């Protein structure tokens, strides 16, 4: 039976949370019927789902349903979802449901990659709006895609590997792959499976669509789409025109994210047949405020920049942070390790050149901080072991130690006052914090505490000198 022959399909929503809740609200608007399942005793959104007339099931009979929409937090290769598929029930995700059921269709720019996809997504939205288009952001964001597409010209959709592996017919107008590195190996089973999920963004593209890629990224599939290659060095280009010189790219934007976002914006405008106002595009790029929690400068004290990048839990993301932070750097690293032994051997060496060149001190915290730091010990970088401290206390100590090290330049005693204290932890947050946002907030609180202490010190010095 196909959905086209079913007047009101019976839908199983597998997993609530942000995405599942949005799916239920969308199904209610469609007039479809359904139930939901979740392994949690009290999942987020349960009360709302029940109020909308979607009851909970504790046991699943696949023949009772025409379709299953599974939340991205439920592993697609889990035994439970495999059993549903083996029983003949189609299992899709929120993005595929959006593509099949939203009418009139909403055009999309889909963005994926190992690092930088969130910042690139938000920057594309910002650039599109500079050209007079009303753009919404959805996908791997809060709120979910199905909650934001009611009133927009175009949706810019951040797509994780988990969302992409549950699409069937979804086809973005412009597909963007920022980069491909190592991540989620335990979830997907292998690096090849992870990359295969990422390339799902391109599997349905047609000749009218565009695929935006870094110049060095090998294309493993054939596609009729227009291939738009982006150089990984130099200025931000708009065709043959230098839109913004490399030196003028704001610190809130990674240069490659800027190049990719501009190219994706230009490709979409080309599809619409709309002219591009390059001056407004340039102004928008210069004024982009950045993304909270993603390479965010939270304060500058005595010339020392404090940068919060708590979400940097992949080597590619950490590499980006160290590349863009001013030296000398006090690097705060640690958390719960998600690298396998072989990944540590192949991935961590990619950071050695940057650490040797730019890092003055390694501030190790959490379960894996000292293990990470000792990998770089042969480079002669000083290590401060804060792993016996927990939570907020650990980051307060790291901020103070980092500030002192950078201000005096631990490598040469220059006392230059330039440089940065960077939280780019590499490990996940779950050893000491609820999530990466809570870890980032703890870092911000630690910086505010240091700022207050410095202000009190300066005030006391002034008052003493006045007597």
C-alpha positions in Angstrom: 0.0 0.0 0.0 1.4 3.5 -0.9 0.6 6.6 1.0 -1.1 8.0 -2.2 -3.9 5.4 -1.7 -4.4 6.2 2.0 -6.8 9.0 2.9 -5.4 9.5 6.4 -2.2 7.5 6.9 -1.7 5.9 10.3 1.7 7.2 11.5 4.0 5.9 14.2 6.2 8.7 15.6 9.2 6.8 17.0 10.8 9.1 19.6 9.5 12.5 20.8 11.7 15.4 21.8 12.1 18.5 19.7 11.8 16.7 16.3 9.1 14.2 17.2 7.0 16.9 18.8 7.2 19.0 15.6 6.2 15.9 13.6 3.1 15.4 15.7 2.0 19.1 15.4 2.5 18.8 11.7 0.5 15.5 11.5 -2.3 17.2 13.4 -2.4 20.1 10.9 -2.5 17.6 8.1 -5.4 15.8 9.7 -3.5 12.5 9.9 -3.8 10.0 12.7 -1.1 8.4 14.7 0.5 7.3 17.9 3.9 7.7 19.4 6.5 5.5 21.1 9.4 6.5 23.3 11.7 4.5 25.6 11.8 7.3 28.1 9.3 7.2 31.0 8.5 10.9 30.7 9.8 12.2 27.3 9.8 15.8 26.5 6.6 16.8 24.6 4.5 13.9 25.9 1.7 16.1 27.4 1.4 18.2 24.2 1.2 15.0 22.1 -1.6 13.6 24.2 -3.5 16.9 24.1 -3.4 16.8 20.3 -5.0 13.4 20.3 -1.9 11.3 19.7 -1.9 8.4 22.2 1.2 6.6 23.4 1.9 2.9 22.5 4.2 0.7 24.5 4.2 -2.2 22.1 4.5 -1.8 18.3 2.7 -3.9 15.7 4.1 -2.8 12.3 0.9 -3.8 10.5 -1.0 -1.2 12.4 0.8 1.6 10.6 1.4 3.0 7.1 4.5 5.0 8.0 7.0 5.5 10.7 8.7 8.8 11.4 11.8 8.3 13.6 13.5 11.0 15.5 17.2 11.6 14.7 18.2 10.6 18.2 17.1 7.0 17.5 19.9 5.2 15.7 18.6 4.2 12.2 20.6 1.0 12.3 19.2 0.1 15.8 17.6 -3.4 16.1 14.2 -1.8 16.7 14.1 0.3 13.6 15.6 -2.5 11.5 12.8 -4.8 12.7 10.2 -2.3 11.6 11.8 -2.0 8.1 12.2 -5.7 7.9 8.4 -6.0 8.6 7.7 -3.8 5.6 7.1 -0.5 7.4 8.8 2.5 5.7 10.9 4.5 8.2 11.7 8.1 7.4 12.6 11.3 9.3 11.2 14.8 9.8 13.0 16.2 6.8 11.5 13.6 4.4 8.1 14.1 5.9 8.5 17.9 5.3 9.4 17.3 1.7 6.5 15.0 1.0 3.7 16.8 2.7 4.3 20.6 2.8 2.2 22.3 0.1 2.9 24.5 -1.6 6.5 23.3 -1.6 9.1 25.3 0.3 12.5 25.5 -1.4 15.5 24.5 0.7 19.2 24.9 0.9 20.6 21.8 2.6 23.8 22.0 4.6 25.8 19.2 6.0 29.5 18.4 6.9 31.6 17.3 9.8 32.3 20.8 11.1 31.0 24.2 10.3 27.5 23.2 9.1 25.6 25.1 11.8 27.5 28.4 11.3 27.3 28.1 7.5 23.6 27.5 7.7 23.0 30.6 9.8 25.3 32.7 7.6 23.4 31.6 4.5 20.2 32.7 6.1 21.7 36.0 7.0 23.0 36.5 3.4 19.7 35.6 1.8 17.9 38.1 3.9 20.3 40.8 2.8 19.0 40.1 -0.7 15.4 40.6 0.4 14.4 37.0 0.9 12.6 35.7 4.0 14.7 32.8 5.1 14.0 30.3 7.9 16.5 28.0 9.6 15.6 24.4 10.5 16.7 20.8 10.6 19.4 20.2 13.2 18.3 23.3 15.1 15.8 24.4 17.7 13.0 25.0 16.8 12.6 22.0 14.4 12.1 22.4 10.6 8.4 21.6 10.6 7.8 24.4 13.2 9.4 27.2 11.1 8.3 26.7 7.5 4.9 28.3 7.8 5.9 31.8 6.5 9.2 31.9 4.6 10.5 32.1 1.0 13.2 29.5 1.6 14.4 27.2 4.4 18.1 26.7 5.1 18.3 23.2 6.6 21.2 22.0 8.7 21.4 18.2 8.1 23.2 15.8 10.4 24.2 12.3 9.2 21.4 10.9 11.3 18.8 13.0 9.5 20.2 12.2 6.1 20.2 8.5 6.5 16.4 8.5 6.8 15.6 10.5 3.7 14.2 8.8 0.6 13.1 11.5 -1.9 14.2 14.8 -0.3 15.9 17.0 -2.8 17.3 20.4 -1.8 17.5 23.2 -4.4 21.1 23.7 -3.3 23.1 21.1 -1.4 26.2 22.1 0.6 28.9 19.9 2.1 31.3 22.0 4.2 33.9 19.2 4.7 34.1 15.5 5.7 36.2 14.4 8.7 35.9 11.8 11.5 32.8 11.7 13.7 30.1 9.4 14.9 32.0 6.2 14.0 30.5 4.3 16.9 27.0 5.3 15.8 27.4 4.4 12.1 29.8 1.5 12.5 32.6 2.8 10.2 34.0 6.0 8.7 32.7 4.9 5.3 29.2 4.4 6.6 29.3 7.9 8.2 30.5 9.5 4.9 27.9 7.5 3.0 25.2 9.0 5.2 26.5 12.5 4.5 26.5 12.0 0.7 22.8 11.2 0.9 22.3 14.9 0.6 23.2 14.6 -3.1 21.5 11.4 -4.1 18.3 12.9 -5.5 19.7 16.1 -7.1 18.7 17.0 -10.6 20.2 19.2 -13.3 18.3 22.2 -12.0 20.0 21.9 -8.6 23.5 22.8 -7.3 26.0 21.0 -5.2 28.5 23.2 -3.4 31.7 21.5 -2.4 35.3 22.4 -1.2 37.7 22.3 -4.1 39.6 19.3 -2.6 36.7 17.1 -1.7 36.4 14.1 -3.9 33.0 13.4 -5.4 32.2 9.7 -5.0 29.0 9.6 -7.0 27.6 10.8 -10.3 25.1 13.6 -10.3 23.4 15.7 -12.9 23.5 18.7 -10.6 25.7 21.8 -11.2 28.9 21.3 -9.3 30.1 24.5 -7.6 33.7 24.1 -6.3 34.9 26.5 -3.6 38.6 27.3 -3.2 39.8 26.7 0.4 42.3 29.6 0.6 42.2 33.3 -0.3 39.5 35.9 -0.4 35.7 35.4 -0.4 34.8 35.4 -4.0 31.6 36.2 -5.9 32.3 34.7 -9.3 35.4 36.5 -10.5 35.0 39.3 -8.1 36.7 39.4 -4.7 33.8 40.2 -2.4 35.8 40.4 0.8 39.6 40.2 1.3 40.8 37.4 3.6 42.2 39.9 6.1 38.8 41.6 6.4 36.8 38.5 7.2 35.3 39.0 10.7 36.6 36.8 13.5 33.0 35.7 14.0 33.2 33.8 10.7 35.6 31.0 9.7 36.9 32.0 6.2 35.8 28.7 4.6 32.3 29.0 6.1 32.2 32.5 4.5 33.3 31.2 1.1 30.8 28.3 1.2 27.9 30.4 2.4 28.4 33.1 -0.2 28.7 30.5 -3.0 25.5 28.7 -1.8 23.7 32.1 -1.7 24.8 33.0 -5.2 23.8 29.6 -6.5 20.3 29.9 -5.1 19.8 33.4 -6.4 21.0 32.2 -9.8 18.3 29.5 -9.8 15.7 32.1 -9.0 17.0 34.3 -11.8 17.5 37.2 -9.3 20.3 39.7 -9.5 22.8 39.9 -6.6 23.4 43.1 -4.7 27.1 42.5 -4.0 27.4 45.6 -1.8 24.6 44.4 0.5 26.0 40.9 0.5 29.4 42.3 1.6 27.9 44.4 4.3 25.9 41.4 5.6 29.0 39.3 5.7 30.9 42.0 7.7 28.0 42.4 10.1 27.3 38.7 10.8 27.2 38.4 14.6 28.4 34.8 14.7 26.8 31.9 16.4 26.5 31.8 20.2 28.6 29.0 21.6 30.5 28.4 18.3 33.8 30.2 18.4 32.1 33.1 20.3 34.3 35.8 21.8 32.7 36.3 25.2 35.1 39.0 26.5 38.4 40.7 25.9 40.4 41.4 29.1 43.7 43.3 28.9 43.9 42.3 25.3 43.3 38.6 26.0 40.4 37.3 24.0 38.2 34.6 25.6 36.7 32.3 23.0 33.9 29.8 23.8 33.7 26.9 21.3 32.2 24.2 23.6 30.6 22.5 20.6 34.1 21.8 19.2 34.2 18.0 19.9 35.7 16.9 16.6 39.3 17.3 15.4 38.2 19.4 12.4 36.3 21.8 14.6 39.2 22.1 17.1 41.5 22.7 14.2 39.3 25.5 12.9 39.3 27.1 16.4 43.1 27.0 16.8 43.6 28.3 13.3 41.4 31.3 13.9 42.2 32.2 17.5 45.0 34.8 18.0 48.3 33.4 19.5 49.6 32.7 22.0 46.7 30.4 22.9 45.8 28.9 26.3 43.9 25.8 25.1 41.3 24.4 27.4 40.7 20.7 26.4 39.1 17.7 27.9 35.7 16.1 28.5 34.5 12.6 27.7 36.6 10.9 25.0 34.7 9.8 21.9 37.8 8.9 19.8 38.7 5.3 19.3 42.4 4.3 19.8 43.0 4.2 16.1 41.3 7.6 15.6 43.6 9.2 18.3 46.6 7.9 16.3 45.3 9.2 13.0 43.4 12.4 14.0 45.3 14.1 16.8 48.5 14.4 14.8 46.6 16.7 12.5 46.7 19.3 15.3 50.4 19.0 16.1 51.5 21.8 13.7 49.0 24.3 15.1 49.8 23.4 18.7 53.5 23.8 18.1 53.0 27.1 16.4 50.3 28.8 18.5 49.6 27.1 21.8 51.4 28.4 25.0 49.7 26.2 27.6 47.4 23.1 27.6 44.8 23.3 30.4 43.5 19.8 30.9 40.1 19.1 32.6 37.5 16.4 32.7 37.9 12.7 32.1 40.2 12.8 29.1 41.9 16.2 29.3 45.2 14.9 30.6 45.3 12.0 28.1 44.7 14.6 25.3 47.3 17.0 26.7 50.0 14.3 27.1 49.7 13.4 23.4 51.2 16.9 22.7 53.7 16.7 25.5 56.6 15.9 23.2 56.1 19.3 21.6 57.3 20.9 24.8 54.0 22.6 25.6 53.4 23.3 29.3 50.5 21.2 30.8 48.3 22.3 33.7 46.4 19.4 35.2 42.9 20.4 36.3 41.3 17.0 36.0 40.8 16.7 39.8 38.5 19.7 39.7 34.9 19.3 38.6 32.4 21.3 36.6 32.3 25.1 37.2 35.3 25.0 39.5 37.5 23.4 36.8 36.6 26.0 34.2 37.1 28.9 36.7 40.6 27.6 37.3 41.3 27.1 33.6 40.2 30.6 32.8 42.4 32.1 35.5 45.4 30.0 34.5 44.9 30.7 30.9 44.6 34.4 31.4 47.9 34.5 33.4 49.7 32.4 30.9 48.6 34.4 27.8 49.2 37.8 29.5 52.8 36.8 30.3 53.2 34.6 27.2 54.3 31.3 28.7 56.6 30.7 25.8 58.7 33.9 26.0 57.5 36.2 28.8 56.7 38.9 26.4 53.8 40.3 28.5 52.3 41.4 25.2 48.7 41.2 26.3 47.7 39.7 23.0 46.4 36.2 22.5 43.4 34.1 23.6 42.0 31.6 26.0 40.1 29.0 24.0 37.6 26.4 25.2 37.7 23.9 22.3 37.4 20.8 24.4 37.6 17.9 21.8 35.8 15.7 24.3 32.0 15.7 24.9 30.5 17.4 27.8 28.7 14.5 29.5 31.4 13.8 32.1 30.9 17.1 34.0 27.9 18.9 32.4 24.4 18.3 31.1 25.4 19.2 27.5 27.8 21.4 25.5 25.6 24.5 26.2 25.9 24.1 29.9 29.7 23.7 29.6 29.8 26.8 27.5 27.8 28.7 30.0 30.1 27.6 32.8 33.0 29.0 30.8 31.2 32.3 30.3 30.4 32.5 34.0 34.1 31.8 34.8 35.1 34.7 32.5 32.6 37.0 34.2 34.0 36.0 37.6 37.6 36.8 36.4 36.4 40.1 35.0 34.8 41.0 38.3 38.0 40.1 40.2 40.1 42.2 37.9 37.8 45.1 38.2 37.9 44.8 42.0 41.7 44.6 41.9 42.0 47.7 39.7 39.5 49.6 41.9 41.4 48.7 45.1 44.7 49.7 43.5 43.2 53.1 42.5 41.8 53.7 46.0 45.0 52.8 47.7 47.0 55.1 45.4 44.6 57.9 46.2 45.2 57.9 49.9 
